[in-house]
Amino acid sequence: MLPLLQTLMLSTADALNELADKAGAMEALYSTLFDPQWNQDNATTIWPVIMVILFLTGVGLPAPEDIWLTLAGFSAYKQAGDHFVWYYFAGAFVATSFAILVGDTGAWWLGRRFGFDIRDRFKFMKRVLTEKRMRKVQGWFDNYGSWTVFLGRQVAGVRFVTFFSAGTMRMSLPRFLLFDFLGCLVSIPIWLSLGAAASIYGREWLEKASKSISGGLLGVAVVAVIIMIVVIKIRSAKRAKRDAEDIEEEIRLSSRTITVPSDITKPKSGIHPG
């Protein structure tokens, strides 16, 4: 374990030192990204990219859609000339909601068309439609009904499973879109607002970080590596314990015998079979 940690620390230090040597290039990058004119000139590229990726996340792409929603808020604020202009954000909400709803409808359609047999047809689906996620979502449907779609929209990691399960359960498309859109009304404005905040305060933070990149970020990276190793060890121990408990439960269930009442196995007096 110690050699692995040392190797990771050395690799991280080398990478950070290389970045530190390119501080001027990073500053130029910040200046470009935070330039309102650049965002306005490239709007026809920025928005299609955001919408396509949001659509793909709906149909199962393992990418965090929250990052792209935040980028949408960032771009809307910059393209408005570093001001909050309501119709820019209204347009961002409409565009991102449309892409998300179309993608989520794709997940709903896959569930309705193929059901959970799709896990056997396409092996990669087993990594998305895991037993743990499906049990969690099924419990939500049992307790909350259609509001599960609203809940699933707020929780990263189970969105695709939620919308796919809604399709397998034959939820009507209008009802599905209604609850999904209600979820969008809550989550999307939050991420757009965070994107606007990043547009206002982000450059100052990035500039401070770049100046201390060889020191502060190295410390953060080392701590992150240590935490990662500890988490892996803890999760491995928990998984081993859970597997052992599952094996014991299977053994206990397999050892059960069904007791048949004696009065069923013995014919009543005066009655002879055949």
C-alpha positions, 0 to 999 in steps of 0.5 A, spaced: 500 500 500 505 504 501 509 504 495 502 505 491 501 511 495 508 514 494 507 513 486 501 516 486 503 522 490 510 523 486 505 522 479 501 528 482 506 532 484 509 532 477 503 533 474 502 539 478 509 542 477 508 541 470 501 545 471 504 551 475 510 552 469 504 553 465 500 558 469 500 563 464 497 559 459 492 557 465 491 565 466 489 566 458 484 560 458 481 563 464 481 570 460 477 567 454 472 563 458 470 569 462 470 573 456 463 575 455 464 577 448 467 570 447 461 567 450 457 571 445 461 569 439 461 562 440 454 561 443 452 557 436 457 552 439 456 552 446 448 551 446 448 545 442 454 541 445 450 542 452 443 540 449 446 534 446 450 532 452 444 533 457 440 528 452 445 523 452 445 523 460 437 522 459 438 515 455 444 513 460 450 516 458 454 516 465 456 523 465 453 528 471 448 533 468 449 537 473 455 540 471 452 541 464 446 545 467 451 549 471 455 551 465 448 553 462 447 558 467 455 560 466 454 561 459 447 565 460 450 570 464 456 571 460 452 572 454 448 577 457 454 581 458 455 579 465 448 581 467 442 577 470 437 578 464 431 574 465 430 572 458 437 569 457 435 565 463 428 563 461 431 561 454 437 557 458 431 553 462 427 552 456 433 549 452 436 545 458 429 542 460 427 540 452 434 536 452 433 533 458 425 531 457 427 528 451 433 524 453 428 522 459 423 520 454 428 515 451 429 512 458 422 511 459 421 508 452 427 503 453 423 501 459 417 500 456 419 497 449 424 492 452 423 491 460 428 489 464 430 483 459 435 489 456 440 487 461 441 480 458 441 483 451 446 489 452 451 487 458 453 494 459 446 495 462 447 491 468 452 496 470 447 501 469 441 497 472 444 494 478 440 490 483 441 495 488 439 501 484 433 497 482 431 495 489 431 502 491 427 505 485 422 500 486 421 501 494 420 509 492 414 507 487 411 502 492 411 508 497 410 514 493 407 512 486 408 517 480 412 522 485 418 517 484 419 520 477 419 527 481 424 524 486 428 521 481 430 527 477 433 530 484 438 524 485 444 523 481 445 516 480 438 513 479 435 518 474 436 513 468 433 507 473 427 511 475 425 513 468 427 506 465 422 503 471 417 508 469 417 505 462 417 498 465 411 499 469 407 502 463 406 509 466 403 513 461 407 518 457 403 525 459 403 523 466 411 521 466 413 528 462 408 532 467 412 529 474 419 529 470 417 537 468 415 538 475 422 535 477 425 540 472 422 546 475 426 545 482 432 542 480 434 546 473 433 553 476 438 551 482 444 549 477 443 555 473 443 560 479 450 556 481 452 557 474 451 564 474 455 565 481 461 561 478 461 566 472 461 572 478 466 569 483 469 563 479 475 567 476 477 570 482 477 563 485 481 560 480 486 565 479 488 564 487 488 557 486 493 557 480 498 562 484 498 556 489 497 550 485 504 547 486 503 548 494 496 548 496 493 543 491 498 538 492 496 538 499 489 537 497 491 531 492 495 528 497 489 528 502 484 526 496 489 520 495 489 518 502 482 518 503 480 514 497 485 509 499 481 509 506 474 509 503 476 503 498 479 499 504 472 500 508 468 498 502 472 492 501 471 490 508 463 492 508 462 488 501 466 482 504 461 482 511 455 483 506 457 477 502 458 473 508 451 474 511 448 473 504 452 466 504 449 464 511 442 466 509 442 462 503 445 456 507 439 457 512 434 458 507 436 451 504 436 448 510 429 449 512 424 443 511 417 443 510 413 439 515 407 436 513 402 434 518 401 427 519 393 427 518 395 429 511 399 423 509 395 418 513 389 416 510 383 416 514 380 410 517 375 407 512 377 410 506 382 407 502 386 410 496 384 407 489 
